[in-house]
Amino acid sequence: RFSSLDARAMVNSVRPSIVGCKLTNIYDLNSRVYILKLARKDFKCFLMLESGVRFHLTGYSRDKSAIPSNYTMKLRKHIRTRR
């Protein structure tokens, strides 16, 4: 499980890569794992979040569910109206 110290260390390690990126989409693999698609000019990456366990940047796009959950749809609605 992640402690607050672990989370701080991980945030410091991914921060240089994602500063200036825009959240473009959200995907869910299951009820505990989400992928945030981040992009800026000439750069795209995915931030994989597993609740309470891990998060990391990846360039690999995993298989996503065909129909997103209601929670994911609500998050997408909020990020699309904030542009």
MDAnalysis code that builds the backbone (N, CA, C; Angstrom):
import MDAnalysis as mda
import numpy as np

u = mda.Universe.empty(249, n_residues=83, atom_resindex=np.repeat(np.arange(83), 3), trajectory=True)
u.add_TopologyAttr("name", ["N", "CA", "C"] * 83)
u.add_TopologyAttr("resid", np.arange(1, 84))
u.add_TopologyAttr("resname", ["ARG", "PHE", "SER", "SER", "LEU", "ASP", "ALA", "ARG", "ALA", "MET", "VAL", "ASN", "SER", "VAL", "ARG", "PRO", "SER", "ILE", "VAL", "GLY", "CYS", "LYS", "LEU", "THR", "ASN", "ILE", "TYR", "ASP", "LEU", "ASN", "SER", "ARG", "VAL", "TYR", "ILE", "LEU", "LYS", "LEU", "ALA", "ARG", "LYS", "ASP", "PHE", "LYS", "CYS", "PHE", "LEU", "MET", "LEU", "GLU", "SER", "GLY", "VAL", "ARG", "PHE", "HIS", "LEU", "THR", "GLY", "TYR", "SER", "ARG", "ASP", "LYS", "SER", "ALA", "ILE", "PRO", "SER", "ASN", "TYR", "THR", "MET", "LYS", "LEU", "ARG", "LYS", "HIS", "ILE", "ARG", "THR", "ARG", "ARG"])
u.atoms.positions = np.array([
    [0.830, -1.182, 0.000],
    [0.000, 0.000, 0.000],
    [0.875, 1.246, 0.000],
    [0.356, 2.280, -0.602],
    [1.074, 3.547, -0.697],
    [0.927, 4.339, 0.588],
    [2.024, 4.883, 1.055],
    [1.970, 5.833, 2.164],
    [2.069, 7.240, 1.555],
    [1.906, 8.244, 2.382],
    [2.000, 9.616, 1.882],
    [3.426, 9.918, 1.412],
    [4.410, 9.310, 2.032],
    [5.802, 9.501, 1.619],
    [6.052, 8.873, 0.244],
    [5.479, 7.702, 0.013],
    [5.588, 7.054, -1.298],
    [4.942, 7.921, -2.385],
    [3.761, 8.438, -2.084],
    [3.048, 9.278, -3.051],
    [3.852, 10.531, -3.379],
    [4.441, 11.134, -2.380],
    [5.258, 12.344, -2.613],
    [6.453, 12.036, -3.514],
    [7.117, 10.925, -3.258],
    [8.272, 10.536, -4.079],
    [7.850, 10.269, -5.527],
    [6.722, 9.613, -5.709],
    [6.241, 9.324, -7.063],
    [5.829, 10.602, -7.797],
    [5.170, 11.500, -7.095],
    [4.776, 12.773, -7.713],
    [6.013, 13.530, -8.166],
    [7.042, 13.561, -7.338],
    [8.280, 14.250, -7.713],
    [8.954, 13.593, -8.908],
    [8.799, 12.287, -9.069],
    [9.434, 11.616, -10.203],
    [8.673, 11.817, -11.515],
    [7.346, 11.953, -11.469],
    [6.586, 12.126, -12.714],
    [6.339, 13.587, -13.064],
    [6.507, 14.478, -12.111],
    [6.220, 15.898, -12.328],
    [6.944, 16.509, -13.532],
    [8.257, 16.295, -13.701],
    [8.937, 16.924, -14.848],
    [8.356, 16.516, -16.200],
    [7.839, 15.326, -16.297],
    [7.289, 14.846, -17.568],
    [5.906, 15.399, -17.861],
    [5.112, 15.662, -16.826],
    [3.717, 16.020, -17.079],
    [3.391, 17.496, -16.889],
    [4.364, 18.280, -16.438],
    [4.106, 19.719, -16.299],
    [3.832, 20.296, -17.685],
    [2.746, 21.024, -17.808],
    [2.356, 21.628, -19.073],
    [1.447, 20.748, -19.911],
    [1.191, 19.535, -19.461],
    [0.303, 18.632, -20.201],
    [-1.152, 18.943, -19.877],
    [-1.998, 18.593, -20.803],
    [-3.431, 18.768, -20.650],
    [-4.063, 17.390, -20.545],
    [-4.993, 17.226, -19.615],
    [-5.724, 15.968, -19.481],
    [-6.719, 15.884, -20.632],
    [-6.522, 14.905, -21.521],
    [-7.372, 14.823, -22.704],
    [-8.448, 13.756, -22.612],
    [-8.210, 12.698, -21.819],
    [-9.230, 11.666, -21.682],
    [-8.947, 10.804, -20.464],
    [-9.968, 10.062, -20.050],
    [-9.874, 9.142, -18.915],
    [-10.437, 7.801, -19.351],
    [-9.715, 6.736, -19.014],
    [-10.152, 5.379, -19.327],
    [-10.164, 4.564, -18.052],
    [-11.016, 3.531, -18.003],
    [-10.997, 2.620, -16.868],
    [-10.724, 1.201, -17.353],
    [-9.800, 0.538, -16.666],
    [-9.532, -0.868, -16.963],
    [-10.447, -1.744, -16.134],
    [-10.644, -1.359, -14.886],
    [-11.618, -1.989, -13.996],
    [-11.986, -0.950, -12.939],
    [-12.651, -1.377, -11.884],
    [-13.137, -0.398, -10.903],
    [-12.022, 0.214, -10.062],
    [-10.814, -0.335, -10.107],
    [-9.707, 0.188, -9.299],
    [-8.562, 0.780, -10.121],
    [-8.557, 0.566, -11.424],
    [-7.445, 1.014, -12.268],
    [-7.962, 1.983, -13.330],
    [-7.377, 3.174, -13.338],
    [-7.746, 4.207, -14.304],
    [-6.511, 4.656, -15.061],
    [-6.715, 5.072, -16.291],
    [-5.631, 5.612, -17.108],
    [-6.021, 7.020, -17.532],
    [-5.141, 7.971, -17.265],
    [-5.347, 9.359, -17.667],
    [-4.466, 9.625, -18.872],
    [-5.053, 10.103, -19.945],
    [-4.291, 10.429, -21.149],
    [-3.889, 11.902, -21.054],
    [-2.582, 12.132, -21.082],
    [-2.031, 13.479, -20.974],
    [-1.317, 13.826, -22.275],
    [-1.448, 15.077, -22.700],
    [-0.805, 15.472, -23.954],
    [-0.441, 16.942, -23.925],
    [0.600, 17.241, -24.658],
    [0.980, 18.615, -24.978],
    [1.583, 18.560, -26.378],
    [2.023, 19.667, -26.885],
    [2.553, 19.691, -28.247],
    [3.719, 18.710, -28.386],
    [3.620, 17.799, -29.328],
    [4.655, 16.805, -29.640],
    [4.956, 15.827, -28.498],
    [4.022, 15.632, -27.570],
    [4.242, 14.693, -26.475],
    [2.904, 14.127, -26.021],
    [2.860, 12.812, -25.808],
    [1.658, 12.160, -25.308],
    [2.088, 11.030, -24.384],
    [1.412, 10.894, -23.256],
    [1.700, 9.788, -22.346],
    [0.433, 9.424, -21.587],
    [0.504, 8.307, -20.908],
    [-0.615, 7.811, -20.124],
    [-0.157, 7.666, -18.672],
    [-0.969, 8.154, -17.755],
    [-0.699, 8.005, -16.332],
    [-1.634, 6.932, -15.806],
    [-1.058, 5.815, -15.399],
    [-1.852, 4.690, -14.908],
    [-1.971, 4.797, -13.400],
    [-3.202, 4.803, -12.895],
    [-3.474, 4.927, -11.465],
    [-4.181, 3.677, -10.970],
    [-3.601, 3.019, -9.988],
    [-4.274, 1.904, -9.332],
    [-4.516, 2.330, -7.895],
    [-5.752, 2.363, -7.504],
    [-6.167, 2.913, -6.222],
    [-5.407, 2.305, -5.047],
    [-4.646, 3.144, -4.337],
    [-3.932, 2.747, -3.142],
    [-2.696, 1.905, -3.355],
    [-2.348, 1.587, -4.605],
    [-1.243, 0.667, -4.850],
    [-0.104, 1.317, -5.620],
    [-0.401, 1.961, -6.756],
    [0.667, 2.490, -7.597],
    [0.138, 3.525, -8.569],
    [1.042, 4.299, -9.117],
    [0.779, 5.113, -10.303],
    [2.101, 5.343, -11.002],
    [2.056, 5.358, -12.317],
    [3.267, 5.575, -13.097],
    [2.907, 6.006, -14.509],
    [3.881, 6.611, -15.181],
    [3.718, 7.025, -16.567],
    [4.050, 5.856, -17.486],
    [3.330, 5.779, -18.581],
    [3.604, 4.753, -19.573],
    [3.285, 5.308, -20.953],
    [3.962, 4.806, -21.938],
    [3.672, 5.186, -23.324],
    [2.798, 4.151, -23.998],
    [2.558, 3.052, -23.285],
    [1.806, 1.933, -23.819],
    [0.327, 2.108, -23.527],
    [-0.498, 2.028, -24.554],
    [-1.939, 2.137, -24.380],
    [-2.521, 0.742, -24.178],
    [-3.053, 0.472, -23.018],
    [-3.619, -0.843, -22.703],
    [-5.003, -1.010, -23.308],
    [-5.459, -2.251, -23.340],
    [-6.824, -2.521, -23.796],
    [-7.797, -1.917, -22.798],
    [-8.768, -1.209, -23.323],
    [-9.740, -0.544, -22.477],
    [-11.100, -1.220, -22.648],
    [-11.962, -1.038, -21.669],
    [-13.295, -1.620, -21.783],
    [-14.072, -0.917, -22.895],
    [-14.931, -1.667, -23.555],
    [-15.696, -1.120, -24.682],
    [-16.658, -0.029, -24.222],
    [-17.269, -0.241, -23.066],
    [-18.213, 0.734, -22.520],
    [-17.676, 1.223, -21.180],
    [-17.362, 2.516, -21.064],
    [-16.837, 3.038, -19.798],
    [-17.892, 3.003, -18.696],
    [-17.430, 2.961, -17.450],
    [-18.342, 2.978, -16.308],
    [-19.020, 4.346, -16.202],
    [-20.075, 4.399, -15.416],
    [-20.785, 5.667, -15.210],
    [-19.874, 6.716, -14.580],
    [-19.027, 6.275, -13.659],
    [-18.094, 7.198, -13.006],
    [-17.117, 7.792, -14.021],
    [-16.586, 6.955, -14.900],
    [-15.662, 7.428, -15.926],
    [-16.358, 8.388, -16.881],
    [-17.584, 8.080, -17.245],
    [-18.337, 8.970, -18.134],
    [-18.556, 10.337, -17.478],
    [-18.832, 10.341, -16.183],
    [-19.027, 11.609, -15.473],
    [-17.723, 12.417, -15.439],
    [-16.599, 11.740, -15.191],
    [-15.305, 12.434, -15.208],
    [-15.012, 13.013, -16.589],
    [-15.277, 12.240, -17.638],
    [-15.051, 12.728, -19.004],
    [-15.903, 13.955, -19.297],
    [-17.122, 13.941, -18.845],
    [-18.018, 15.079, -19.059],
    [-17.446, 16.334, -18.401],
    [-16.896, 16.184, -17.201],
    [-16.343, 17.330, -16.499],
    [-15.073, 17.861, -17.166],
    [-14.203, 16.999, -17.659],
    [-12.978, 17.513, -18.277],
    [-13.271, 18.120, -19.642],
    [-14.283, 17.641, -20.323],
    [-14.599, 18.190, -21.650],
    [-15.299, 19.536, -21.554],
    [-15.990, 19.809, -20.474],
    [-16.663, 21.108, -20.324],
    [-15.732, 22.162, -19.738],
    [-14.555, 21.773, -19.274],
    [-13.611, 22.705, -18.653],
    [-12.599, 23.289, -19.629],
    [-12.727, 23.015, -20.900],
    [-11.719, 23.484, -21.873],
    [-11.854, 24.921, -22.173],
])
